[in-house]
């Protein structure tokens, strides 16, 4: 015979609100199954012995009537099902009580991510997987249902993430990943729209800061004489500053076939967007390229020599090589930045922000900068304009002190 009990899950208490969910627990053949009643209560109002809400709670009578009804319905269903089948499992009992088992979030997310993998960049796939794994560590329940992920549950996860030291940007991205799989599930009619918690739960974007070299810092970098073991890192960074702020992966895998010499242009498929992008480069960037030309070079040779020519790299291998080289290049740049006494760690991505801010300061129109950076939305580019306006505000404040 199965045993049934109403209980408050204090192990799932929301640290922010102090409330815990009420569950019905079924035990049969030493196997336990829980299902939520969608109610949360402060533990001080719960009587474990009577399995009821204490009278000191303002809506205790109404809530106890609801709990009594659910308990009675469960007991009746358990009796019906066990009389039909003596060997019915706790899982089958749960399904019989609440109907067809609701869709499981992690089961769907991992399966869908596997099908999405061929169409995602390595970094996007890795970020999705890491964030789903992080959410799984919080949930501690591989059988988490979509309808268990309520607004309250997401707030618990937000609190948990911030306790782990994650900032608003990192936490916001985690929620965006969860939302992606909700959207996939809804679009495929896997779950109903009324289970979508993001109608009420608003993702906090967080304020991103963009570190860049101002004109004085950039000029000091241009005057710097790099050591032999710093030369490639230095040249790649300066090249990016003059070449539309190309990201590391695109400079890392740059081949001579990407340089249209007659037109003084770079043309390649950008790794992040997977769009073909073409733009003219100035003399300063061309001079750097000329340094790396070797006798008898081929069009498919890698310009900066961080990859071996005539080697066919697989997608996974290329991604690993990129991460390894990126770490080495950033180490070199960090040391250069310290020598120049920059008030931040110099990293390769700062070249992108440097190009954007310098281009706008030199009078390039916003829509042109947006196009050259290959931004999908001009609003992304407007962040740089805001940085420049803040600099002007500070200059005006300081000039009359």
ZAMARGU-4260 file (C-alpha; in steps of 0.2 Angstrom, whole numbers, plus 5000, padded with zeros to 4 digits):
<rodrens>
0) 5000/5000/5000 | 5006/5017/4996 | 5007/5031/5009 | 5002/5049/5006 | 5008/5064/5015
5) 5007/5083/5014 | 5023/5092/5018 | 5032/5108/5017 | 5049/5106/5008 | 5060/5117/5019
10) 5075/5111/5009 | 5068/5122/4995 | 5065/5138/5005 | 5067/5154/4995 | 5081/5163/5005
15) 5074/5180/4999 | 5055/5178/5003 | 5058/5164/5017 | 5044/5154/5009 | 5044/5135/5005
20) 5033/5125/4993 | 5020/5113/4999 | 5021/5095/4991 | 5011/5079/4991 | 5023/5065/4994
25) 5019/5047/4989 | 5029/5032/4995 | 5027/5015/4988 | 5039/5000/4988 | 5051/5011/4997
30) 5051/5023/4982 | 5046/5041/4984 | 5038/5053/4972 | 5034/5072/4975 | 5023/5083/4966
35) 5020/5102/4969 | 5003/5110/4973 | 5009/5127/4968 | 5008/5135/4985 | 5022/5143/4995
40) 5021/5146/5014 | 5033/5153/5027 | 5038/5137/5038 | 5032/5146/5054 | 5014/5144/5048
45) 5015/5125/5045 | 5011/5112/5057 | 5021/5096/5053 | 5011/5085/5064 | 4994/5089/5058
50) 5000/5093/5040 | 4990/5109/5040 | 4992/5127/5040 | 4992/5135/5057 | 4977/5146/5062
55) 4988/5161/5064 | 4990/5162/5045 | 4976/5174/5038 | 4969/5163/5025 | 4972/5146/5034
60) 4954/5140/5033 | 4953/5142/5014 | 4971/5135/5011 | 4967/5120/5023 | 4951/5116/5013
65) 4961/5116/4997 | 4975/5105/5004 | 4962/5093/5011 | 4953/5092/4994 | 4970/5088/4985
70) 4974/5075/4998 | 4957/5067/4997 | 4958/5067/4978 | 4976/5059/4978 | 4970/5046/4991
75) 4955/5041/4980 | 4966/5040/4965 | 4979/5030/4973 | 4966/5017/4979 | 4959/5016/4962
80) 4975/5013/4953 | 4983/5001/4966 | 4967/4991/4965 | 4969/4989/4946 | 4987/4985/4946
85) 4996/4979/4962 | 5013/4983/4954 | 5010/5001/4949 | 5026/5012/4952 | 5027/5028/4961
90) 5030/5037/4944 | 5014/5029/4937 | 5004/5034/4952 | 5010/5052/4950 | 5005/5052/4932
95) 4988/5044/4936 | 4985/5058/4949 | 4991/5073/4939 | 4988/5066/4922 | 5001/5064/4908
100) 5018/5068/4915 | 5023/5086/4911 | 5038/5089/4899 | 5055/5089/4908 | 5065/5105/4905
105) 5083/5097/4905 | 5078/5082/4895 | 5071/5094/4881 | 5086/5107/4883 | 5100/5094/4881
110) 5091/5085/4866 | 5087/5102/4858 | 5105/5108/4860 | 5112/5093/4852 | 5101/5096/4836
115) 5106/5115/4837 | 5125/5111/4838 | 5129/5110/4819 | 5122/5128/4817 | 5130/5136/4832
120) 5148/5143/4833 | 5159/5133/4845 | 5158/5147/4858 | 5139/5149/4857 | 5137/5130/4859
125) 5149/5130/4874 | 5140/5145/4882 | 5123/5137/4880 | 5129/5120/4887 | 5138/5129/4902
130) 5123/5139/4907 | 5111/5124/4906 | 5124/5114/4917 | 5124/5128/4929 | 5105/5129/4930
135) 5105/5110/4933 | 5118/5111/4947 | 5105/5123/4955 | 5090/5113/4952 | 5098/5096/4958
140) 5084/5088/4949 | 5086/5080/4932 | 5067/5078/4931 | 5063/5096/4933 | 5047/5100/4924
145) 5044/5116/4913 | 5029/5120/4924 | 5041/5119/4940 | 5050/5134/4933 | 5039/5148/4939
150) 5043/5166/4942 | 5047/5162/4960 | 5059/5148/4955 | 5068/5160/4943 | 5070/5172/4958
155) 5077/5158/4968 | 5090/5155/4954 | 5094/5173/4953 | 5098/5174/4971 | 5108/5158/4970
160) 5118/5165/4955 | 5122/5181/4964 | 5127/5172/4980 | 5140/5163/4969 | 5147/5180/4964
165) 5139/5182/4946 | 5136/5199/4941 | 5120/5206/4933 | 5127/5203/4915 | 5131/5185/4918
170) 5115/5181/4927 | 5105/5189/4913 | 5114/5179/4900 | 5109/5163/4910 | 5091/5168/4910
175) 5092/5171/4891 | 5098/5154/4888 | 5084/5146/4898 | 5072/5157/4889 | 5079/5151/4872
180) 5073/5133/4876 | 5056/5139/4883 | 5054/5148/4866 | 5059/5132/4856 | 5047/5121/4867
185) 5032/5133/4864 | 5035/5135/4846 | 5035/5116/4844 | 5019/5115/4854 | 5029/5105/4867
190) 5022/5116/4881 | 5008/5128/4882 | 5011/5147/4882 | 5003/5149/4899 | 5018/5140/4907
195) 5030/5154/4900 | 5037/5162/4916 | 5046/5176/4906 | 5029/5185/4904 | 5031/5191/4921
200) 5049/5188/4925 | 5060/5202/4918 | 5078/5199/4914 | 5090/5212/4921 | 5102/5217/4907
205) 5115/5224/4919 | 5127/5238/4913 | 5142/5233/4903 | 5158/5243/4903 | 5168/5244/4888
210) 5187/5247/4891 | 5196/5255/4877 | 5212/5265/4874 | 5210/5284/4873 | 5221/5294/4861
215) 5235/5296/4873 | 5236/5278/4878 | 5235/5272/4860 | 5249/5284/4854 | 5260/5278/4869
220) 5256/5260/4863 | 5261/5265/4845 | 5278/5271/4851 | 5281/5255/4861 | 5296/5244/4855
225) 5290/5226/4858 | 5302/5212/4862 | 5304/5198/4850 | 5292/5187/4859 | 5279/5201/4860
230) 5280/5206/4842 | 5266/5195/4835 | 5254/5199/4849 | 5258/5218/4847 | 5256/5217/4828
235) 5239/5208/4829 | 5232/5220/4842 | 5237/5236/4832 | 5231/5228/4816 | 5214/5225/4824
240) 5214/5243/4830 | 5216/5249/4812 | 5205/5235/4804 | 5187/5238/4810 | 5191/5230/4827
245) 5192/5212/4820 | 5189/5200/4834 | 5203/5188/4840 | 5197/5173/4831 | 5196/5182/4814
250) 5213/5189/4815 | 5220/5172/4822 | 5214/5163/4807 | 5217/5177/4794 | 5224/5170/4778
255) 5231/5179/4763 | 5215/5175/4753 | 5206/5186/4765 | 5216/5201/4759 | 5211/5208/4743
260) 5227/5217/4739 | 5222/5227/4723 | 5208/5235/4733 | 5216/5236/4750 | 5202/5226/4758
265) 5199/5212/4770 | 5185/5201/4765 | 5180/5185/4776 | 5166/5176/4784 | 5166/5183/4802
270) 5166/5169/4815 | 5153/5176/4827 | 5140/5181/4815 | 5144/5169/4801 | 5141/5183/4788
275) 5153/5188/4774 | 5161/5205/4779 | 5171/5216/4768 | 5180/5233/4772 | 5194/5244/4767
280) 5210/5245/4778 | 5222/5260/4780 | 5240/5260/4776 | 5245/5257/4795 | 5236/5240/4794
285) 5243/5236/4776 | 5261/5239/4783 | 5258/5226/4797 | 5253/5213/4784 | 5268/5217/4773
290) 5279/5212/4787 | 5272/5195/4787 | 5274/5191/4769 | 5286/5177/4765 | 5294/5172/4749
295) 5283/5160/4739 | 5268/5163/4751 | 5252/5154/4746 | 5234/5161/4747 | 5229/5149/4760
300) 5244/5152/4772 | 5239/5160/4789 | 5246/5178/4790 | 5251/5179/4808 | 5258/5161/4809
305) 5248/5155/4824 | 5242/5140/4814 | 5252/5128/4803 | 5250/5130/4785 | 5243/5116/4774
310) 5235/5108/4790 | 5217/5104/4789 | 5210/5109/4806 | 5193/5101/4812 | 5181/5113/4820
315) 5184/5106/4838 | 5203/5107/4835 | 5203/5124/4828 | 5192/5131/4843 | 5204/5123/4856
320) 5219/5131/4846 | 5210/5147/4846 | 5207/5147/4865 | 5225/5142/4869 | 5233/5155/4857
325) 5221/5169/4864 | 5227/5165/4882 | 5245/5167/4876 | 5242/5183/4866 | 5232/5191/4881
330) 5247/5186/4893 | 5259/5196/4881 | 5247/5211/4880 | 5244/5211/4899 | 5263/5213/4901
335) 5264/5227/4888 | 5250/5236/4896 | 5258/5235/4913 | 5275/5242/4906 | 5265/5257/4899
340) 5255/5259/4916 | 5238/5257/4909 | 5225/5257/4923 | 5217/5241/4916 | 5223/5224/4910
345) 5226/5226/4891 | 5217/5212/4882 | 5214/5208/4863 | 5196/5213/4864 | 5200/5231/4869
350) 5206/5233/4851 | 5188/5232/4845 | 5182/5245/4858 | 5197/5256/4854 | 5193/5256/4835
355) 5175/5261/4838 | 5178/5275/4850 | 5193/5282/4839 | 5182/5281/4823 | 5168/5291/4831
360) 5180/5304/4839 | 5188/5306/4822 | 5170/5310/4815 | 5165/5294/4806 | 5146/5293/4806
365) 5137/5281/4818 | 5129/5271/4804 | 5146/5269/4796 | 5155/5263/4812 | 5140/5251/4815
370) 5142/5244/4797 | 5161/5242/4798 | 5159/5233/4815 | 5147/5222/4807 | 5134/5225/4821
375) 5116/5218/4818 | 5108/5234/4827 | 5114/5252/4827 | 5109/5252/4846 | 5124/5241/4850
380) 5135/5255/4842 | 5127/5268/4851 | 5135/5262/4867 | 5152/5269/4861 | 5144/5286/4857
385) 5138/5287/4875 | 5156/5283/4881 | 5162/5298/4871 | 5148/5309/4877 | 5152/5305/4895
390) 5171/5309/4891 | 5165/5326/4885 | 5154/5329/4900 | 5169/5326/4911 | 5180/5337/4901
395) 5167/5351/4903 | 5166/5348/4922 | 5185/5348/4924 | 5189/5363/4913 | 5181/5376/4925
400) 5187/5369/4941
</rodrens>
